[in-house]
Amino acid sequence: MEQLILAIDIGSSKICSLIADLKNGTPHIIGVGVQQSRGVRKGTITNIEQASSAIRESVNEAKRMAGTNISQAYISLSGACTKSTNMGGIINNPNNDIGIQEINRVMQTALYNAKSMIPSNYEVIHVLPYFFKLDDREYVDDPFGMSGARLEVSTHIVYVQKSALDNLKKVVKNAGIEVIGIVLNAYASSIAVLNNDEKEMGVGCIDMGASSCDIMIHHGNSMQYDDFLGVGSGHITNDIVLGLNTPIPAADMIKIKYATLNELTPEDLDSTLEIPTNTDDSRRVSLEILHSIVFSRVLETLQIIEQSIERSGLRNNMGAGIVITGGMAYMNGLKELAKGVFMNLPIRIAEPKEVNESFKLLKSRDTPYASYSTAVGLILYASGKFTNYELDSNKKLKHTQNARSSQKSNLSDLEVKENDLTDLEVIKNKEDDIRIKKIKEKRNGVTEKVVDFFKKMF
């Protein structure tokens, strides 16, 4: 049985549309369309007409490649206008047998209990069960088919401003597409990059994009915490523009070609770059100054993310550490710097899972493959790799019980390459301790260098 799936990732830097052909539960990507984003800023719609036009062009490009027509889509939702809360639900079960109806009842009860806490101008898009309890048995992975007189669930509920959601649906509708499912960016990206072992141990996932960072923590059966930070790789470009008085295209080129978070060698410290200025002249700038500007921005971003993880109260439950994806994940030295910021947590830089050779359509493009994590996650979500028993954006229970022997088995253990395996090494050896000490010293010294540089300029 074949089924077409259209996924649209509506980002601030690009609009990515993927069309997949679902064959026996496995998605095969047959169409890709990528357009520069317009009318979207930091995850929110700022111009209906421009955003609709960019989406339409992206979808049409994917349709031409796939040689097919499709008008219904799963779309991504930025965390910029969302909030979340955790809520439980309890039901009594006189029949003693737990089936889909009983699970749906307890999930709907959790949603009902949360409504008094959710403002009237917000709408729920996800109710994700991260723990089930049956009578006195805690941490039940799957209550289906079990016996019990009392079923409890703990859920993570994500809700969004209705006005922001209406604008998002409107731009997609104006592009000639019907929205059939909405998935939070952080959730979609985690589906694309996390493996089962990491989920079992507890893990954080950070999607570092052009204008934002989406944060989530998976603990138990699903996402238990999410957050949004309106800072991304584009802010590094802006810092270079302001700090070096250079045009945006030149700043972007300098960032891609020369920016690094690794410690500079003595030769690098003596090196200079010739850069254009906004007055059509050029001048030479120390590579050390560029390094200080980039390092200070990325360090600040990681420290804010670290504070968010601390606020979650789940840091000690992240046995698999942190997985970083997104376009910014490729920056030289990011993994090493992250290890110094997120003390004692393993760090993995991740690309989306490959389920078949059709994913080469994405890897062959100029855009970094990790920047497709959300779009690939949407395809996998629509293919059945969602949290079992979640209530989706339509408030309907999604479950795999009707496809236990086919779809679930095909999608639960997607192939992971050897270099994608979780690095569970804790920072213990002497070399790591020396590196961490140097990072701490650089935290204190980097701001002073940038301030001195600006004083000399102005």
Sequence and secondary structure as in RCSB ss.txt:
>XXXX:A:sequence
MEQLILAIDIGSSKICSLIADLKNGTPHIIGVGVQQSRGVRKGTITNIEQASSAIRESVNEAKRMAGTNISQAYI
SLSGACTKSTNMGGIINNPNNDIGIQEINRVMQTALYNAKSMIPSNYEVIHVLPYFFKLDDREYVDDPFGMSGAR
LEVSTHIVYVQKSALDNLKKVVKNAGIEVIGIVLNAYASSIAVLNNDEKEMGVGCIDMGASSCDIMIHHGNSMQY
DDFLGVGSGHITNDIVLGLNTPIPAADMIKIKYATLNELTPEDLDSTLEIPTNTDDSRRVSLEILHSIVFSRVLE
TLQIIEQSIERSGLRNNMGAGIVITGGMAYMNGLKELAKGVFMNLPIRIAEPKEVNESFKLLKSRDTPYASYSTA
VGLILYASGKFTNYELDSNKKLKHTQNARSSQKSNLSDLEVKENDLTDLEVIKNKEDDIRIKKIKEKRNGVTEKV
VDFFKKMF
>XXXX:A:secstr
 EEEEEEEEE SSEEEEEEEEEETTEEEEEEEEEEE  SEETTEES HHHHHHHHHHHHHHHHHHHT    EEEE
EE GGGEEEEEEEEEEE TT B  HHHHHHHHHHHHHHHTTTS TTEEEEEEEEEEEEETTEEEES  TT B SE
EEEEEEEEEEEHHHHHHHHHHHHHTT EEEEEEEHHHHHHHHH  HHHHHH EEEEEE SS EEEEEEETTEEEE
EEEES  HHHHHHHHHHHHT  HHHHHHHHHHH   S   HHHHT EEEEE TTS EEEEEHHHHHHHHHHHHHH
HHHHHHHHHHHHT GGG TT EEEESGGGGSTTHHHHHHHHSTT  EEE      SGGGHHHHTSSS GGGGHHH
HHHHHHHHT S TTEE TTS EE  GGGTTTHHHHHTT    GGGS     S SHHHHHHHHHHHHHHHHHHHHH
HHHHHHH 
